[in-house]
Amino acid sequence: MDKLIIRGGRKLKGEVTISGAKNAALPIMAASLLASGYSTIQGVPRLRDIMTMGRLLAHIGAGFHYEEGKVVISTERLKMQEAPYDLVRTMRASILVLGPLLAKYGYARVSLPGGCAIGARPINLHLMGLERMGADVKLEGGYVVAKARRMRGASIYFDLPTVTGTENLMMAASLARGRTVIENAAREPEVKDCARALVAMGAKIEGAGGSIIEIEGVDDLRPLDYTIIPDRIEEGTFMTAAGITGGDITLKSCRLDHLDAVVMKLTEAGLVFENREGGVRVMGPGRPKSTNVTTLQYPGFPTDMQAQFMALMSVADGTSVIKETIFENRFMHVAELMRMGADIAVEGGIATVKGVGKLKGAPLMATDLRASASLVVAALAAKGETEVRRIYHLDRGYETMEEKLKKIGADIRRVKEG
Ligand code: EPU
């Protein structure tokens, strides 16, 4: 198991190239199952979750090849329509194969993901939508077993906008008979990117990116050749790193328009942004200003940026109130930040963060993907040395994070443990 050793206190300076978005690549890889033939997806980051999806596709019988950001998936000879527990438990996004397999092959058996570090994360809305589209869905021995001769269009309303739920149903509806309308759909840029990829495959989808999506089912979809959007959460994470170190960095391949809420909050905290040709310049303040944040579905402030923002607020001038409304257990980083000297009180879904001037390095344990990122951000500004263990969480979602940070001046190294 690897760990990161970080000596804080260096101002970050230089250019960072942002990788493709993990949460756009995963559904689009699953979408390749809707066609027969070779699909190519470009701009795919080399991450553990991407490789897990590759293993899942290979388990199903698809060919999966990854080389320098390019994924080629061949779906001509699938041997089964199953996502086993061992793969699903390491990556919940495996549930994304449910809709495509069911719509294309009329059958899917996918392990129920179960809870995870950040919350219970049920999939009832995915299943409700598939049932409304005519699927017979049963739970057997911890697996969702779904059957449908041919899916049919339906009107679906989500009680809560769900990102992977919207993607799953959009994919299934693309091959259904008739028209599907999803109301209160998730509006995240990754959902919109998935819709664009489906349209490139021949699907008829309107409204993705808004809260009502209409899909007119077609009989066949063709394989895909598509380049995915940059990772807005990686962008936001590097912004907080610039903010906490008082740095001056330029993010290349950055889509600022996907990060409005984050940029507004970081501006309130004292960061300065300059949109220039070839990148976005981000300048950190002397000391960040306290700023309140509430996580919400897009276009609100993303839950995937809450932990990194809290790291920044832990050294801010004043007290910030951070409210998490998406996942019930997404404050796992708090105890670790407190081990670095942060002053944070949590009650229910609300964290009150009293900014301390300086954090101190400490041995820390990463608990989930974004929590790990927040510990790295905090360590970059802490006095002395921080050790972040269990960084396999970080490797699930950030491509060569320590190399990118090193390139802009951070004192950071990866060490093999044990
Ligand atoms: N929910 C239900 N029932 C459902 C589905 C969701 O009650 O059937 C609830 C969830 O429990 C949660 C809320 O709805 O309270 C939103 O969850 P959502 O379904 O949108 O989350 P997700 O699709 O499982 C994706 C990202 C997450 C990101 C969330 C929220 C992928 C692969 N994952 O998860 O990314 O936090 O949306 O934006 O797209 C990460 O990258 O670190 C990560 C966790």
Boltz pocket constraint, residues with backbone or C-beta under 6 A from the ligand:
constraints:
  - pocket:
      binder: B
      contacts: [[A, 23], [A, 26], [A, 93], [A, 119], [A, 120], [A, 121], [A, 122], [A, 123], [A, 124], [A, 125], [A, 126], [A, 127], [A, 160], [A, 161], [A, 162], [A, 163], [A, 164], [A, 165], [A, 186], [A, 190], [A, 302], [A, 303], [A, 304], [A, 325], [A, 326], [A, 327], [A, 369], [A, 370], [A, 397]]
      max_distance: 6.0
